[in-house]
Amino acid sequence: MSTANLLRLVLLAAIWGGSFLFMRIAAPVLGPAVLIEYRLVFAALFLATIGFFMRKPLQVREHWKHYLILGFFNSALPFLLFAYAAKTLSASVLSVLNATAPIWGAVIGAVWQRQMVSARVMLGLVLGTAGVALLVGFDHVSSREGAGIAIAAALFAAFNYGIASTYAKSAKSVEPFANAHGSMWAAALLVTPSLAVFPQTGEASMGIMAAALALGVLCSGVAYLLYYRLIRDVGPTSALTVTFLNPLFGILWGTLFLHEIVGWYTVLGAAIVITGTALVTGYKPKLPWASKAETA
């Protein structure tokens, strides 16, 4: 991996890790539905602008069903669930729970293909479960009112990412940028009815709206552009590394800006979840000096 792509990878992890910071700031004021509607519309408008200048058509008539399915499982529902959980849970806990998405994806893929789960995947699943149990069992946020429902919502959000990844592998091939752009508009449409269920709960300040804007433009629009650039340059396996880096930045931003307490259970729980994810996905990091030796 080149230095430029390594920097893109770290930047992407920092951005996606920051999404939990912004949700934690804005969700208690705007409510989950209003915040996510802002996020999706801001992201869609940003990608529409980029698509206009890059001359990348959406081909809505041909792919509208695909955009709706992908938008629902990859954006609308998980974004809403994470925003709901952000009213109670810390950014650190949210980022670690999000890291279970590849584990769910592997399990759903095995069930989808009617294949037995391997011993490695089973060990990864057990470790992931143990890491989550350790984190939420010792973290003080688990004692807050409604924490149980919030934790379940965050895990179900990660589960939906697993559904989305499984669907995307079997779905009709669509150009990556169109996938991101089209699914944002579809998700914005799908989230609209929830505005009646989860109305805005407070008065939005400039800071709250700035968080919503950053969540849409930076954490969705710019992040997708970086992600698909990495997939193009280094392949999906190497781009998957961002999954392991996200919790590190989620914990870092939560500590720096929200003064969240990071205990030994946070670090150990995150490490166990990441290890479980690596086992489930079969990810094996390639060391720079090893690749040089192979080409020598």
C-alpha positions in Angstrom: 0.0 0.0 0.0 1.4 3.4 -1.0 1.9 6.2 1.5 -0.9 8.2 -0.2 -3.4 5.3 0.2 -2.3 4.6 3.7 -3.0 8.3 4.5 -6.4 8.0 2.8 -7.2 4.9 4.9 -6.3 6.6 8.2 -8.3 9.7 7.1 -11.3 7.6 6.3 -11.1 5.8 9.7 -10.8 9.2 11.4 -13.9 10.5 9.6 -16.0 7.5 10.2 -14.9 7.3 13.8 -16.0 11.0 14.0 -19.5 10.1 12.9 -20.3 8.8 16.4 -19.0 12.0 17.9 -21.3 14.1 15.7 -24.3 11.8 16.4 -23.6 12.0 20.1 -23.6 15.8 19.9 -26.7 16.3 17.7 -29.0 13.3 18.4 -30.2 14.3 21.9 -31.3 17.7 20.5 -32.6 17.0 17.0 -33.8 13.5 17.6 -32.8 10.5 15.5 -35.1 11.0 12.6 -34.5 14.7 12.0 -30.7 14.3 12.4 -30.6 11.4 10.0 -32.8 13.2 7.4 -30.4 16.1 7.5 -27.4 13.7 7.2 -28.9 11.9 4.2 -30.1 15.0 2.4 -26.7 16.8 2.9 -24.9 13.7 1.7 -27.2 13.3 -1.3 -26.8 16.9 -2.4 -23.0 16.8 -2.0 -22.8 13.6 -4.1 -25.2 15.0 -6.6 -22.9 18.0 -7.1 -19.9 15.7 -7.5 -21.8 13.5 -9.9 -22.9 16.5 -12.0 -19.3 17.6 -12.6 -18.0 14.1 -13.0 -20.9 13.3 -15.4 -22.0 10.2 -13.5 -25.7 9.4 -14.2 -27.8 7.5 -11.6 -29.9 5.6 -14.1 -32.8 5.7 -11.7 -35.3 3.9 -13.9 -33.0 0.9 -14.2 -31.7 0.7 -10.7 -34.4 2.2 -8.4 -35.3 -1.0 -6.7 -31.6 -1.7 -6.0 -31.1 1.8 -4.6 -34.1 1.4 -2.3 -32.9 -2.0 -0.9 -29.4 -0.8 -0.4 -30.5 2.5 1.0 -32.7 0.9 3.5 -30.2 -1.7 4.9 -27.0 0.3 4.5 -28.2 3.8 5.4 -31.7 4.5 6.5 -32.3 1.8 9.2 -28.8 1.6 10.6 -28.3 5.4 10.7 -31.6 5.8 12.5 -30.7 3.0 15.0 -27.3 4.5 15.7 -28.8 8.0 16.1 -31.3 6.6 18.5 -28.6 4.8 20.5 -26.5 8.0 20.5 -29.0 9.6 22.8 -27.8 7.3 25.5 -24.5 5.6 24.7 -21.1 7.2 24.4 -19.3 7.7 21.1 -16.7 5.2 22.3 -19.2 2.4 22.9 -21.0 3.1 19.7 -17.8 2.9 17.6 -17.0 -0.5 19.2 -20.5 -1.9 18.6 -20.3 -0.7 15.0 -17.1 -2.8 14.6 -19.2 -6.0 14.9 -20.7 -5.4 11.4 -18.3 -7.7 9.5 -19.0 -10.5 12.0 -22.7 -10.2 11.3 -21.9 -10.1 7.6 -20.0 -13.3 7.7 -22.7 -15.1 9.7 -25.5 -13.8 7.4 -23.5 -14.8 4.3 -23.0 -18.3 5.6 -26.8 -18.6 6.3 -27.6 -17.1 3.0 -25.4 -19.6 1.1 -26.5 -22.4 3.5 -22.9 -23.2 4.4 -21.6 -24.4 7.7 -19.7 -21.8 9.7 -16.0 -22.7 10.0 -14.2 -23.1 13.3 -12.3 -19.8 12.7 -15.5 -17.9 12.1 -17.2 -19.4 15.1 -14.2 -18.4 17.3 -14.4 -14.9 15.9 -18.1 -14.8 16.7 -17.5 -15.9 20.2 -14.7 -13.4 20.7 -16.9 -10.6 19.3 -19.7 -11.5 21.6 -17.3 -11.6 24.6 -15.8 -8.3 23.7 -19.2 -6.6 23.5 -20.2 -8.2 26.8 -17.1 -7.0 28.5 -17.5 -3.5 27.2 -21.1 -3.0 28.0 -20.9 -5.0 31.3 -18.3 -2.7 32.8 -18.9 0.6 31.1 -20.9 3.1 33.3 -23.2 4.0 30.4 -24.8 0.6 30.6 -26.4 1.8 33.9 -28.2 4.7 32.3 -31.9 4.5 31.7 -32.7 2.9 28.4 -29.1 1.7 27.9 -30.3 -1.9 27.2 -32.5 -0.8 24.3 -29.8 1.5 23.0 -27.2 -1.3 23.0 -29.6 -3.6 21.2 -30.4 -0.8 18.6 -26.7 -0.3 17.9 -26.0 -4.0 17.5 -29.1 -4.3 15.2 -27.7 -1.4 13.2 -24.4 -3.3 12.7 -26.5 -6.4 11.8 -28.1 -4.4 9.0 -24.7 -3.4 7.6 -24.1 -7.2 7.4 -27.3 -7.7 5.5 -26.3 -4.8 3.1 -22.9 -6.3 2.5 -24.4 -9.7 1.7 -27.0 -8.2 -0.6 -24.4 -6.0 -2.4 -22.3 -9.1 -3.2 -25.3 -10.9 -4.8 -27.0 -7.9 -6.4 -26.7 -6.7 -9.9 -23.5 -4.8 -10.5 -23.9 -1.0 -10.2 -21.1 1.5 -10.5 -19.8 2.3 -7.0 -20.3 6.0 -7.1 -23.9 5.5 -8.3 -24.4 3.0 -5.4 -23.4 5.7 -2.9 -25.3 8.5 -4.6 -28.5 6.6 -5.4 -28.7 4.9 -2.0 -28.5 8.3 -0.2 -31.5 9.7 -2.1 -33.4 6.4 -1.5 -32.6 6.4 2.2 -33.6 10.0 2.6 -37.0 9.1 1.1 -37.3 6.1 3.4 -36.5 8.0 6.5 -39.1 10.7 5.9 -42.1 8.8 7.5 -40.1 8.4 10.7 -40.1 12.2 11.2 -43.7 11.9 12.5 -42.6 9.2 15.1 -39.4 11.0 16.3 -39.9 14.7 16.2 -37.2 17.2 17.0 -36.8 17.4 20.7 -34.8 20.6 21.2 -33.8 23.9 19.7 -30.9 23.5 17.2 -27.9 25.8 17.7 -25.3 26.6 15.1 -23.1 24.0 16.7 -25.8 21.3 16.4 -26.4 22.1 12.8 -22.7 22.1 12.1 -22.5 18.6 13.5 -25.4 17.5 11.3 -23.7 19.1 8.2 -20.4 17.4 9.0 -22.2 14.1 9.5 -23.8 14.4 6.0 -21.1 16.0 3.9 -18.0 14.7 5.6 -19.0 11.4 7.2 -21.2 10.2 4.4 -20.3 12.1 1.2 -16.6 12.6 1.5 -16.2 9.2 3.3 -17.8 7.3 0.5 -15.6 8.9 -2.1 -12.5 8.0 -0.1 -13.8 4.4 0.5 -14.5 3.7 -3.2 -11.1 5.3 -4.1 -9.4 2.8 -1.8 -11.3 -0.1 -3.1 -10.2 0.9 -6.6 -6.6 1.4 -5.7 -5.9 -1.4 -3.1 -8.9 -3.7 -3.4 -11.7 -4.5 -1.0 -9.7 -6.7 1.4 -7.1 -3.9 2.2 -9.9 -1.3 2.3 -11.6 -3.5 5.0 -8.8 -2.4 7.3 -10.8 0.7 8.1 -13.1 -1.5 10.1 -10.4 -2.1 12.6 -9.3 1.5 12.8 -12.7 3.1 13.3 -13.1 2.2 17.0 -9.6 3.7 17.8 -10.8 7.1 16.4 -14.2 6.8 17.9 -12.7 6.3 21.3 -10.1 9.1 20.7 -12.7 11.7 19.6 -15.0 10.8 22.4 -12.2 11.3 24.9 -10.9 14.5 23.4 -14.1 16.4 22.7 -16.7 14.8 25.0 -14.4 13.9 27.9 -15.7 10.3 27.9 -14.0 8.0 30.3 -11.9 5.3 28.7 -11.3 2.4 31.1 -9.4 -0.8 30.7 -12.6 -2.5 29.7 -13.0 -0.1 26.8 -9.5 -0.9 25.4 -9.7 -4.6 26.1 -13.3 -4.9 24.8 -12.4 -3.1 21.6 -9.3 -5.3 21.1 -11.3 -8.5 21.5 -14.0 -7.3 19.1 -11.4 -6.3 16.5 -9.6 -9.7 16.9 -12.9 -11.5 16.4 -13.7 -9.4 13.3 -10.3 -10.2 11.9 -10.9 -13.9 12.4 -14.4 -13.8 10.9 -13.3 -11.9 7.8 -10.1 -13.9 7.4 -8.1 -10.6 7.3 -4.4 -11.1 7.4 -2.4 -7.9 7.4 0.5 -7.7 5.0 3.6 -6.2 6.5 5.5 -3.7 4.3 8.8 -5.5 4.7 7.2 -8.8 3.8 5.9 -7.5 0.5 9.3 -6.0 -0.3 10.9 -9.4 0.3 8.5 -11.1 -2.0 9.3 -8.7 -4.9 13.1 -8.7 -4.2 
